[in-house]
Amino acid sequence: MTVKETTMRPIPSWLSVLTLVLGLGFVANGLFMLAAPFDWYLAVPGVSDTGPPNRHFIGDIGGAYLATGLGLLAGLRWPWLLPGTALAAALFHGFHALVHVLDGLAGRCTPVQLQLDPFAVGVPAVLLVILAVAAVRGRA
């Protein structure tokens, strides 16, 4: 064991469960976006209301979801990474949620998007902020 491993407190079980659920969800969504972008586009409610599908753009966002999910899962395996990976995930998903909020305020969203975005985009972002704060405080 390294000094980092022996001086760190174990990850609380609630934080491990939250990290695992978010990490697996982001990995699954990212892989779906990368492997079948047009199927993903049609499967997720409200997405098709944003305009025509763009394979490259869907892949870019899929890569970000995959990276944040893998980062969170890596933080479970190597706990000293969790504060950084959780913070990076919270930043991406927080800015992603902010884009959705700004689109809603500007009138660029359909009623379906306005109903679904708080849950599909906002809740994960808030949970990631909670996770990141807990990880940083518990690991500092």
C-alpha positions in Angstrom: 0.0 0.0 0.0 1.1 3.5 -0.7 1.1 6.4 1.8 -1.9 7.8 0.0 -3.9 4.6 0.5 -3.0 4.2 4.2 -3.7 7.8 5.2 -7.1 8.1 3.5 -10.4 7.4 5.2 -12.6 4.8 3.5 -15.3 6.0 1.2 -18.6 6.1 3.1 -21.1 3.5 1.7 -23.7 6.2 0.6 -20.9 7.9 -1.4 -19.8 4.6 -2.9 -23.4 3.8 -4.0 -24.0 7.2 -5.4 -20.7 7.1 -7.3 -21.4 3.6 -8.6 -24.9 4.4 -9.8 -23.9 7.7 -11.5 -20.7 6.2 -13.0 -22.5 3.2 -14.5 -25.4 5.4 -15.8 -23.0 7.8 -17.5 -20.9 4.9 -19.0 -24.1 3.3 -20.3 -25.4 6.5 -21.8 -22.0 7.4 -23.3 -21.6 3.9 -24.9 -25.2 4.1 -26.3 -24.5 7.6 -27.8 -21.2 6.4 -29.3 -22.4 3.0 -30.6 -25.8 4.0 -31.9 -26.2 7.8 -32.0 -29.3 7.8 -34.1 -31.0 5.2 -32.0 -30.0 7.2 -28.9 -31.4 10.4 -30.5 -34.8 8.7 -31.1 -34.9 6.9 -27.7 -34.4 9.8 -25.4 -37.6 11.9 -25.0 -37.2 15.5 -26.0 -33.9 15.1 -27.9 -35.5 15.0 -31.3 -37.2 18.3 -30.5 -33.8 20.1 -30.5 -33.3 19.7 -34.3 -31.9 17.1 -36.7 -29.4 14.6 -35.4 -25.7 15.2 -35.8 -23.7 12.0 -35.5 -20.5 13.9 -34.6 -22.0 16.1 -31.9 -23.8 13.1 -30.3 -20.5 11.3 -30.3 -18.7 14.2 -28.7 -21.2 14.4 -25.9 -21.2 10.6 -25.6 -17.4 10.7 -25.1 -17.9 13.2 -22.3 -20.4 11.0 -20.6 -18.2 8.0 -21.0 -15.2 9.9 -19.6 -17.0 11.2 -16.6 -18.5 7.8 -15.9 -15.2 6.0 -16.2 -13.6 8.7 -14.0 -16.1 8.1 -11.2 -15.7 4.4 -11.4 -11.9 4.8 -11.3 -12.4 6.9 -8.1 -14.1 3.9 -6.5 -11.1 1.7 -7.4 -8.5 4.2 -6.5 -10.1 6.4 -3.8 -7.5 9.2 -3.9 -8.7 10.0 -7.4 -12.4 10.5 -6.4 -12.2 14.1 -5.4 -10.7 15.1 -8.8 -12.8 12.8 -10.9 -16.0 13.8 -9.1 -15.1 17.5 -9.4 -14.5 17.1 -13.2 -17.8 15.2 -13.6 -19.6 17.9 -11.6 -18.2 20.6 -13.8 -19.1 19.0 -17.1 -22.6 18.0 -16.0 -23.2 21.3 -14.2 -22.3 23.3 -17.3 -24.5 20.9 -19.3 -27.4 21.6 -17.0 -26.7 25.3 -17.2 -27.0 25.2 -21.0 -30.4 23.5 -20.6 -31.6 26.1 -18.1 -30.5 29.0 -20.4 -32.2 27.3 -23.4 -35.4 27.1 -21.3 -35.2 30.7 -20.2 -34.6 31.8 -23.8 -37.7 29.9 -25.0 -35.7 27.4 -27.0 -37.2 24.3 -25.3 -40.4 22.4 -26.0 -42.9 21.7 -23.1 -41.6 18.1 -23.1 -38.0 19.3 -22.6 -39.0 21.7 -19.9 -40.7 18.8 -18.0 -37.9 16.3 -18.5 -34.6 18.3 -18.3 -34.8 19.0 -14.6 -34.8 15.3 -13.9 -32.7 14.0 -16.8 -30.0 16.7 -16.7 -30.5 18.7 -13.5 -30.7 16.0 -10.9 -27.5 14.2 -11.9 -25.7 17.5 -11.9 -26.9 18.3 -8.4 -26.0 14.8 -7.2 -22.5 15.2 -8.6 -22.0 18.5 -6.8 -23.0 16.7 -3.5 -20.7 13.9 -4.4 -17.8 16.2 -5.3 -18.1 18.3 -2.1 -18.3 15.1 0.1 -15.3 13.6 -1.7 -13.2 16.7 -1.4 -14.1 17.2 2.3 -13.5 13.6 3.1 -10.2 13.4 1.3 -8.7 16.9 2.0 
